[in-house]
Amino acid sequence: MRCPSLLALSLLIASSLAVAQAPAPQPVPQPQPVPRPAVPRPAAAPVAIPPAPASQGAAWILMDATSGQVLAGQNIDTPRSPASMTKVMTSYVVAAELAAGRIRKDDAVLISERAWREGGAGTTGSFSGFEVNSRAPLETVMTGMVVQSGNDASIALAEHIAGTEEAFADLMNSYAKKIGMTNSHFVNSHGLDAPGQVITARDMALLSRALITQFPEAYALHSMKEFTWNGITQHNRNGLLWKDPSVDGIKTGHTSTAGFNLAASAKRGGMRLISVVMGVEADSRSAAFRIREGDNLALLNWGFRFFETHALFGGSAPIATQPLFKGEADTVSLGVAAPVLVTLPRGRYGDLQPKIDVPKQIVAPIAKGQSIGTVRVLLDGKEVARAPLVALQPVAEAGFIGRLYDEFMMWWNAE
């Protein structure tokens, strides 16, 4: 805050209005340059990135789980039948309801006749093996749904949580909207073909990311290789769990309409990627399994080889210090509420260019956390990330004289 006497301020204003040659006020302090993230530039020259491996799926995507950045894809927003990948949405709803305290892991879940019959009893379909009109702990039923892809378990969970599967589908769509799944719609909990039941590769990746980050305990079930109930052991159909130790999920799916689907995720070092391949067609079931697993693994290997993810501007360190008018302080420090996450080609970290966009004049009072602009991160002139700039400390309004003086300074420096 600047604190001239009232007399001096009056003389300054009067002289500026009467005489064009009045001495100019001191210039407003210029914003400090945006600091670059303090990570040393790699010594080796960046490696040219080859195109992503081509998938035989009708739609596919590769996403970084930390930043949410799409690294490659094809037909990623085309709605398709999800088949049993639907059960990832069911898993998410169950986990969310558990977290909210509306259900418990030890709840006794009834396997109704509808769940038993429509869930595949007496067929070669996905059936967990629960007996009709029996009860089992919710955690066990959920495990059967995730590992064995049990349709009976899916319906039983839906009825336990929402009363009917139709009501549960409404709940699924409500949660999907919160996740940001804008091109998907659910009408059942298990994924058997039904009019209007669709999902996109992008939405499937977003759902997988949400489950992984928000409910890691529920996601851990997707890494289990087998499920045993009533003395019968059934195996997870995600063959990548056996082929690559870094893979710990997510879900397979197949119907005549959907083709063969597989969503996968792997973590190597501190980096996690999500791949989704949908709509694989082949002459045989075993060939389709090989294709969907091979395509997912190729995408994951490509992503880990050629990309890296960084957290920029972490902690409470200021990104910029801007001039402030009418406040008890002359400047305000700006930063980000959370680190800015960016995924980029390996070896290009040192080429990132941060830019800030802030108002020309910032006026107190300022609340801590108040949004006052935007920081953008550019690579080769293209924006790769952005986040709101917020005030790191509150700044109270100055007294009358200080505000009056700054009002004049704002007028004087206005263009």
Secondary structure as UniProt FT lines:
FT   HELIX           6..18
FT   TURN            20..21
FT   STRAND          59..64
FT   TURN            65..67
FT   STRAND          70..74
FT   TURN            76..77
FT   HELIX           83..85
FT   HELIX           86..99
FT   TURN            100..101
FT   TURN            105..106
FT   STRAND          108..110
FT   HELIX           113..118
FT   TURN            119..122
FT   TURN            132..133
FT   STRAND          135..137
FT   HELIX           138..148
FT   HELIX           151..162
FT   HELIX           165..179
FT   TURN            182..183
FT   TURN            195..196
FT   STRAND          198..199
FT   HELIX           201..214
FT   HELIX           216..220
FT   HELIX           221..223
FT   STRAND          226..229
FT   TURN            230..231
FT   STRAND          232..235
FT   HELIX           240..243
FT   TURN            245..246
FT   STRAND          247..255
FT   TURN            256..258
FT   STRAND          259..268
FT   TURN            269..270
FT   STRAND          271..280
FT   HELIX           285..306
FT   STRAND          307..312
FT   TURN            315..316
FT   STRAND          320..323
FT   STRAND          331..335
FT   STRAND          340..345
FT   TURN            346..347
FT   HELIX           349..351
FT   STRAND          353..357
FT   TURN            368..369
FT   STRAND          371..379
FT   TURN            380..381
FT   STRAND          382..391
FT   HELIX           400..413
//
